[in-house]
Amino acid sequence: MRTALALLACLGLLLSPAPAPAEGPQAPYVLRVPAPLGDSAQRLLASGYDVIEQRDGADLFVVGDAHTADKLRADGFRPAIETVMPPSQWAPRSLGDTTYNGGYRTVTAHIAHLDSVAAAHPDLATVVDYGDSWRKTQGSGGYDLKAICLTQKRAGDCALTPTAPKPRLFVMGQLHAREITTGDMAWRFIDDLVGSDLTALLSSVEVWVVPIANPDGVEIVESGGDSPVLHRKNANGTCSSGQRGVDLNRNAGSHWGEVGTSTNKCSEVYRGPRPDSEVETQALQSLWRKLYRDTRAPGDTAAAAADTTGAVISMHSYGNYVLFPWGWSTQKTGNDAALRRIAQDMAALSGFRAGQPGELLYNASGATDDWVYEDLGVPSFVWEIGAASGTCGGFFPAYSCQQGVHWPKVRSMLVSAMKAAKKPY
């Protein structure tokens, strides 16, 4: 990465005025921005920049275009170009397309996969439609929101009730649409649960997987084909100078509208007009309330009950972190010791770093993992999968990296999470 920086410096690209925009799609930049933990990092987020969930010492990283470096300097920051990514090329896709960018599966392929697994393994799998995407509610395309429940079925299993007989692990991918590694990890997890030694673990635990939590956003990403569109949010809204949509990981009603969010509709961390405004957010919360008991009293310092079961994993990329609540503050939860232990156990298996977001990256409010813990007391974690650079790093790693690089790490953490869900506290 430093070698790349030196080369860019020789070419006059570091700390120089941004080039004039050319016709056609613009190449996105990843900019390295000095922003130590604390006020500097929070000011960067509050300014509405697209800050990646990755830190290198005192530096954070911002995705932008040719003008972003100038704006950062005007706001008092000192950016340097870290990476220049290929521009996205939107192109209409055939309804028959099942893959893009070298092998990543489309939304329609993921939905078909859930149905095929359930048909092939009726003793293990049940597909649940838990809502509609924003575009579907508007009658403008869109998708059903689909989950799959996997367990060795007995009476009461996979029922939409918090009094289920088995502890539940919930895993979701692509809440942020452009984080395409996470959808692939969900696909592989589903296949492993019905076709490997992991099947034996389903005798004592119920696993719920939502491979694509933001299908409208993913449809935008995959429209670029082999040059995926760098879209993070859902599809609700308009924007004249950036991407449309609401950041679904800033929309949840847990300290909504506080640090690390924006009221600017064009910001990548736009929080939406009110807490839980988005249909994708509402559908997930409704599903979680049907799957888990509420074992935690109100208040930021209250602990969940010792007999709490279950765990929720939201997979993101990138940075190689295991994060846990609170994200809105560095204040500790009432179950901090247990959350920290579980996170460290998972991180030890993957080589990731474990901690609260404010300890490792920055604070941000309105996240789904904070909501799950605050509302239900269930331990919840965010995994930031993948390195910052290299063939297997970033938002769009080579598809060949999934099997050999990312999956062995994620699989070991998923097994750890299945075991921890039985008695987390």
SEPASE-365316 format. One record per residue (C-alpha): z, y, x. Coordinates in nm, 2 decimals, decimal comma, always signed. Layout:
residues N
      z      y      x
      Z      Y      X
...
end
This chain:
residues 425
      z      y      x
  +0,00  +0,00  +0,00
  +0,08  +0,24  +0,29
  -0,25  +0,15  +0,45
  -0,43  +0,25  +0,13
  -0,24  +0,58  +0,13
  -0,35  +0,65  +0,49
  -0,71  +0,58  +0,40
  -0,69  +0,81  +0,10
  -0,54  +1,08  +0,33
  -0,83  +1,05  +0,57
  -1,06  +1,10  +0,27
  -0,88  +1,42  +0,17
  -0,74  +1,27  -0,15
  -0,37  +1,32  -0,10
  -0,21  +1,64  -0,23
  -0,55  +1,80  -0,27
  -0,69  +1,97  -0,58
  -0,81  +1,72  -0,83
  -1,18  +1,67  -0,83
  -1,39  +1,82  -1,11
  -1,43  +1,57  -1,39
  -1,76  +1,38  -1,38
  -1,96  +1,27  -1,68
  -1,87  +0,94  -1,84
  -1,55  +0,74  -1,81
  -1,29  +0,87  -1,56
  -1,12  +0,65  -1,31
  -0,74  +0,64  -1,38
  -0,51  +0,72  -1,09
  -0,17  +0,58  -1,01
  +0,02  +0,87  -0,86
  +0,33  +0,82  -0,64
  +0,59  +1,09  -0,74
  +0,92  +1,16  -0,56
  +1,18  +1,13  -0,84
  +1,52  +1,00  -0,73
  +1,75  +0,84  -0,99
  +1,91  +1,10  -1,20
  +1,79  +1,44  -1,31
  +1,46  +1,43  -1,12
  +1,36  +1,10  -1,28
  +1,46  +1,21  -1,62
  +1,28  +1,54  -1,59
  +0,96  +1,35  -1,50
  +0,99  +1,14  -1,82
  +1,09  +1,43  -2,03
  +0,77  +1,61  -1,93
  +0,57  +1,34  -2,11
  +0,40  +1,17  -1,82
  +0,29  +0,80  -1,83
  +0,56  +0,68  -1,60
  +0,53  +0,31  -1,50
  +0,83  +0,08  -1,51
  +0,83  +0,06  -1,13
  +1,03  +0,23  -0,85
  +1,00  +0,23  -0,47
  +1,31  +0,39  -0,33
  +1,31  +0,75  -0,44
  +0,96  +0,73  -0,59
  +0,83  +0,66  -0,94
  +0,46  +0,61  -1,04
  +0,26  +0,79  -1,30
  -0,07  +0,68  -1,45
  -0,31  +0,98  -1,50
  -0,66  +1,11  -1,47
  -0,82  +1,36  -1,23
  -0,61  +1,65  -1,36
  -0,27  +1,49  -1,37
  -0,18  +1,56  -1,00
  -0,25  +1,93  -1,06
  -0,02  +1,93  -1,36
  +0,25  +1,75  -1,17
  +0,24  +2,00  -0,90
  +0,26  +2,28  -1,15
  +0,57  +2,12  -1,29
  +0,73  +2,11  -0,95
  +0,66  +1,76  -0,84
  +0,48  +1,64  -0,52
  +0,23  +1,37  -0,62
  +0,02  +1,15  -0,39
  -0,26  +0,92  -0,51
  -0,14  +0,56  -0,47
  -0,43  +0,38  -0,64
  -0,76  +0,46  -0,80
  -0,85  +0,21  -1,07
  -1,19  +0,13  -1,22
  -1,28  +0,34  -1,53
  -1,26  +0,16  -1,86
  -1,59  +0,10  -2,03
  -1,56  +0,06  -2,41
  -1,82  -0,17  -2,56
  -1,83  -0,34  -2,90
  -1,72  -0,70  -2,89
  -1,85  -0,99  -3,08
  -1,62  -1,15  -3,33
  -1,68  -1,47  -3,15
  -1,54  -1,35  -2,82
  -1,22  -1,53  -2,73
  -1,16  -1,40  -2,37
  -1,20  -1,08  -2,17
  -1,14  -0,97  -1,81
  -1,19  -1,31  -1,66
  -1,00  -1,53  -1,90
  -0,74  -1,33  -2,09
  -0,74  -1,42  -2,46
  -0,82  -1,18  -2,74
  -0,60  -1,12  -3,03
  -0,81  -1,34  -3,26
  -0,78  -1,62  -3,00
  -0,40  -1,59  -2,99
  -0,38  -1,61  -3,36
  -0,60  -1,91  -3,37
  -0,39  -2,07  -3,10
  -0,08  -2,05  -3,30
  -0,25  -2,22  -3,60
  -0,39  -2,49  -3,38
  -0,06  -2,57  -3,22
  +0,11  -2,59  -3,56
  -0,16  -2,82  -3,69
  -0,14  -3,05  -3,38
  +0,24  -3,06  -3,37
  +0,37  -3,03  -3,73
  +0,70  -3,20  -3,61
  +0,76  -2,91  -3,37
  +0,58  -2,60  -3,48
  +0,58  -2,36  -3,77
  +0,37  -2,03  -3,79
  +0,53  -1,74  -3,97
  +0,35  -1,42  -4,08
  +0,62  -1,15  -4,04
  +0,42  -0,84  -4,13
  +0,10  -0,64  -4,09
  -0,03  -0,42  -3,81
  -0,08  -0,05  -3,88
  -0,45  -0,07  -3,91
  -0,42  -0,36  -4,16
  -0,18  -0,15  -4,38
  -0,45  +0,12  -4,38
  -0,73  -0,11  -4,48
  -0,92  -0,04  -4,16
  -0,92  -0,38  -3,99
  -0,60  -0,48  -3,82
  -0,41  -0,81  -3,81
  -0,13  -1,02  -3,95
  +0,17  -1,01  -3,72
  +0,23  -1,37  -3,63
  +0,52  -1,57  -3,48
  +0,56  -1,94  -3,40
  +0,88  -2,13  -3,43
  +0,91  -2,43  -3,20
  +1,18  -2,69  -3,22
  +1,23  -3,06  -3,29
  +1,25  -3,01  -3,66
  +1,54  -3,11  -3,87
  +1,68  -2,97  -4,19
  +1,74  -2,60  -4,17
  +1,52  -2,54  -3,86
  +1,27  -2,25  -3,86
  +1,42  -2,11  -4,18
  +1,43  -1,73  -4,21
  +1,81  -1,72  -4,22
  +2,07  -1,62  -3,97
  +2,28  -1,93  -4,04
  +2,03  -2,17  -3,87
  +2,19  -2,48  -3,71
  +2,05  -2,42  -3,36
  +2,07  -2,12  -3,13
  +1,75  -1,92  -3,11
  +1,56  -1,78  -2,82
  +1,30  -1,51  -2,91
  +1,02  -1,42  -2,67
  +0,75  -1,16  -2,72
  +0,46  -1,02  -2,53
  +0,23  -0,72  -2,53
  +0,45  -0,47  -2,71
  +0,28  -0,24  -2,47
  -0,08  -0,34  -2,52
  -0,21  -0,30  -2,17
  +0,05  -0,53  -2,02
  -0,18  -0,83  -2,05
  +0,01  -1,07  -1,82
  +0,27  -1,10  -2,09
  +0,04  -1,23  -2,36
  -0,08  -1,50  -2,12
  +0,28  -1,59  -2,03
  +0,35  -1,64  -2,40
  +0,04  -1,86  -2,45
  +0,15  -2,08  -2,16
  +0,51  -2,10  -2,28
  +0,39  -2,22  -2,62
  +0,17  -2,49  -2,47
  +0,45  -2,61  -2,23
  +0,70  -2,63  -2,51
  +0,48  -2,88  -2,70
  +0,33  -3,07  -2,41
  +0,57  -3,10  -2,11
  +0,93  -3,18  -2,01
  +1,03  -2,86  -2,19
  +0,98  -3,04  -2,53
  +1,31  -3,23  -2,47
  +1,50  -2,90  -2,47
  +1,38  -2,83  -2,82
  +1,63  -3,08  -2,96
  +1,91  -2,83  -2,91
  +1,74  -2,49  -2,93
  +1,49  -2,31  -3,15
  +1,23  -2,09  -2,98
  +1,04  -1,81  -3,15
  +0,74  -1,67  -2,97
  +0,54  -1,35  -3,07
  +0,25  -1,35  -2,81
  +0,10  -1,02  -2,93
  +0,35  -0,78  -3,08
  +0,10  -0,49  -3,08
  -0,23  -0,64  -3,19
  -0,40  -0,31  -3,28
  -0,33  -0,17  -2,93
  -0,44  -0,50  -2,77
  -0,77  -0,48  -2,96
  -0,83  -0,14  -2,79
  -0,74  -0,29  -2,45
  -0,98  -0,58  -2,49
  -1,26  -0,37  -2,61
  -1,33  -0,28  -2,25
  -1,42  -0,64  -2,17
  -1,41  -0,68  -1,79
  -1,28  -0,32  -1,75
  -0,99  -0,32  -2,00
  -0,89  +0,00  -2,16
  -0,56  +0,13  -2,03
  -0,40  +0,16  -2,37
  -0,02  +0,14  -2,41
  +0,07  +0,24  -2,77
  -0,02  +0,12  -3,12
  -0,31  +0,27  -3,31
  -0,12  +0,50  -3,55
  -0,21  +0,87  -3,52
  -0,45  +1,11  -3,36
  -0,47  +1,29  -3,03
  -0,72  +1,54  -2,90
  -0,64  +1,51  -2,53
  -0,52  +1,16  -2,47
  -0,45  +0,82  -2,64
  -0,36  +0,79  -3,00
  -0,06  +0,60  -3,11
  +0,32  +0,56  -3,09
  +0,51  +0,40  -2,81
  +0,67  +0,10  -2,98
  +0,93  +0,08  -2,71
  +1,05  +0,43  -2,78
  +1,04  +0,41  -3,16
  +1,34  +0,18  -3,23
  +1,64  +0,35  -3,39
  +1,88  +0,30  -3,11
  +1,96  +0,64  -2,97
  +1,61  +0,73  -3,09
  +1,47  +1,06  -2,97
  +1,69  +1,10  -2,67
  +1,61  +1,06  -2,30
  +1,27  +0,93  -2,18
  +1,08  +1,01  -2,49
  +0,84  +1,28  -2,61
  +0,75  +1,46  -2,93
  +0,40  +1,51  -2,80
  +0,16  +1,28  -3,00
  -0,06  +1,25  -2,69
  +0,22  +1,14  -2,46
  +0,24  +0,78  -2,36
  +0,60  +0,78  -2,45
  +0,55  +0,95  -2,79
  +0,85  +0,83  -3,00
  +0,70  +0,87  -3,34
  +0,80  +1,11  -3,62
  +1,13  +0,94  -3,70
  +1,33  +0,63  -3,60
  +1,17  +0,30  -3,68
  +0,86  +0,48  -3,83
  +0,61  +0,22  -3,72
  +0,52  -0,09  -3,92
  +0,52  -0,31  -3,61
  +0,88  -0,19  -3,53
  +1,00  -0,24  -3,88
  +0,85  -0,59  -3,90
  +1,02  -0,70  -3,58
  +1,35  -0,56  -3,69
  +1,33  -0,73  -4,02
  +1,24  -1,06  -3,85
  +1,53  -1,03  -3,61
  +1,78  -0,96  -3,89
  +1,66  -1,28  -4,06
  +1,70  -1,48  -3,74
  +2,03  -1,36  -3,60
  +2,39  -1,30  -3,73
  +2,53  -0,95  -3,67
  +2,83  -1,01  -3,45
  +2,89  -0,67  -3,31
  +3,09  -0,38  -3,46
  +2,95  -0,02  -3,45
  +3,00  +0,19  -3,14
  +2,85  +0,21  -2,79
  +3,14  +0,03  -2,63
  +3,21  -0,24  -2,89
  +3,15  -0,60  -2,77
  +2,98  -0,87  -2,96
  +3,18  -1,17  -3,07
  +3,24  -1,46  -2,83
  +3,07  -1,70  -3,07
  +2,74  -1,51  -3,06
  +2,44  -1,73  -3,00
  +2,08  -1,65  -2,91
  +1,88  -1,42  -2,68
  +1,58  -1,20  -2,71
  +1,32  -1,15  -2,43
  +1,06  -0,87  -2,43
  +0,81  -0,93  -2,16
  +0,65  -0,63  -1,99
  +0,47  -0,55  -1,67
  +0,51  -0,45  -1,40
  +0,77  -0,41  -1,12
  +0,96  -0,75  -1,10
  +1,27  -0,65  -1,28
  +1,51  -0,81  -1,53
  +1,66  -0,53  -1,73
  +1,94  -0,53  -2,00
  +2,12  -0,27  -2,22
  +2,19  +0,00  -2,22
  +1,86  +0,17  -2,14
  +1,95  +0,51  -2,30
  +2,24  +0,55  -2,06
  +2,40  +0,41  -1,75
  +2,71  +0,35  -1,97
  +2,81  -0,01  -1,98
  +2,80  -0,22  -2,30
  +3,10  -0,41  -2,42
  +2,93  -0,73  -2,30
  +2,82  -0,60  -1,96
  +2,96  -0,87  -1,75
  +2,79  -1,15  -1,95
  +2,46  -0,96  -1,97
  +2,47  -0,89  -1,60
  +2,54  -1,26  -1,52
  +2,26  -1,39  -1,73
  +2,01  -1,13  -1,59
  +2,11  -1,21  -1,23
  +2,07  -1,59  -1,30
  +1,72  -1,53  -1,42
  +1,64  -1,29  -1,14
  +1,76  -1,53  -0,88
  +1,50  -1,78  -1,00
  +1,21  -1,54  -0,97
  +1,29  -1,30  -0,69
  +1,31  -1,01  -0,94
  +1,59  -0,75  -0,93
  +1,84  -0,73  -1,21
  +2,02  -0,43  -1,36
  +2,03  -0,16  -1,63
  +1,72  +0,05  -1,65
  +1,91  +0,36  -1,53
  +2,03  +0,17  -1,22
  +1,68  +0,06  -1,11
  +1,43  +0,29  -1,27
  +1,53  +0,56  -1,52
  +1,69  +0,59  -1,86
  +1,48  +0,57  -2,18
  +1,59  +0,56  -2,54
  +1,45  +0,39  -2,85
  +1,38  +0,06  -2,68
  +1,37  -0,27  -2,87
  +1,62  -0,44  -2,63
  +1,88  -0,17  -2,70
  +1,82  -0,20  -3,07
  +1,87  -0,58  -3,07
  +2,20  -0,56  -2,89
  +2,32  -0,25  -3,08
  +2,23  -0,38  -3,42
  +2,31  -0,75  -3,39
  +2,51  -0,80  -3,07
  +2,25  -1,05  -2,94
  +2,18  -1,04  -2,57
  +1,85  -0,88  -2,50
  +1,64  -0,84  -2,19
  +1,32  -0,68  -2,06
  +1,12  -0,86  -1,79
  +0,88  -0,65  -1,59
  +0,65  -0,91  -1,45
  +0,43  -0,86  -1,14
  +0,41  -0,66  -0,83
  +0,29  -0,30  -0,81
  -0,02  -0,37  -0,60
  -0,26  -0,64  -0,47
  -0,49  -0,88  -0,65
  -0,20  -1,01  -0,86
  -0,03  -0,68  -0,92
  -0,06  -0,40  -1,17
  -0,15  -0,40  -1,54
  -0,47  -0,60  -1,50
  -0,42  -0,87  -1,23
  -0,69  -1,12  -1,17
  -0,67  -1,39  -1,43
  -0,64  -1,66  -1,16
  -0,30  -1,51  -1,07
  -0,14  -1,62  -1,39
  -0,12  -1,99  -1,33
  -0,04  -1,98  -0,96
  +0,17  -1,66  -0,91
  +0,33  -1,54  -1,24
  +0,38  -1,85  -1,45
  +0,60  -2,05  -1,20
  +0,85  -1,75  -1,19
  +0,84  -1,68  -1,56
  +0,87  -2,05  -1,66
  +1,19  -2,09  -1,46
  +1,33  -1,78  -1,62
  +1,24  -1,90  -1,97
  +1,42  -2,23  -1,91
  +1,72  -2,03  -1,80
  +1,71  -1,82  -2,11
  +1,68  -2,12  -2,34
  +2,00  -2,26  -2,19
  +2,18  -1,92  -2,19
  +2,10  -1,87  -2,56
  +2,34  -2,15  -2,66
  +2,66  -1,96  -2,56
  +2,57  -1,64  -2,38
  +2,91  -1,48  -2,40
end
